[in-house]
Amino acid sequence: MNNILTQIGIENYIFLSVTLFCIGIFGVLYRRNAIIVFMSIEIMLNAVNLLFVAFSTYHQDAQGQVFVFFSMAVAAAEVAVGLAILVSIFRNIGSISIDNLKNLKG
């Protein structure tokens, strides 16, 4: 079985995915810019997708890769809607800082 996982090892994929997920969590928790928060959420989603593909290849089953395909389609729609909302907020307020967005309540 000449597979990429035998050359690199699944442990490295798990380590990379956990590292990316932690970077994403750090960005969501400690940054105040809404665009950085969206980018951090995307990093977390890509970390999970990387694990799905790695384990799908490890178990020689395509279900994980199909799930990643649909997950990326939903993520693209989420980014489009999120950025449209941010552009609308920026036009009204003039800032996309999360601290300023707290004042948008009813």
Stockholm file with secondary structure:
# STOCKHOLM 1.0

chainA/1-106         MNNILTQIGIENYIFLSVTLFCIGIFGVLYRRNAIIVFMSIEIMLNAVNLLFVAFSTYHQDAQGQVFVFFSMAVAAAEVAVGLAILVSIFRNIGSISIDNLKNLKG
#=GR chainA/1-106 SS CCCHHHHHCHHHHHHHHHHHHHHHHHHHHHCCBHHHHHHHHHHHHHHHHHHHHHHHHHTTCSHHHHHHHHHHHHHHHHHHHHHHHHHHHHHHHSCCBHHHHGGGCC
#=GC SS_cons         CCCHHHHHCHHHHHHHHHHHHHHHHHHHHHCCBHHHHHHHHHHHHHHHHHHHHHHHHHTTCSHHHHHHHHHHHHHHHHHHHHHHHHHHHHHHHSCCBHHHHGGGCC
//
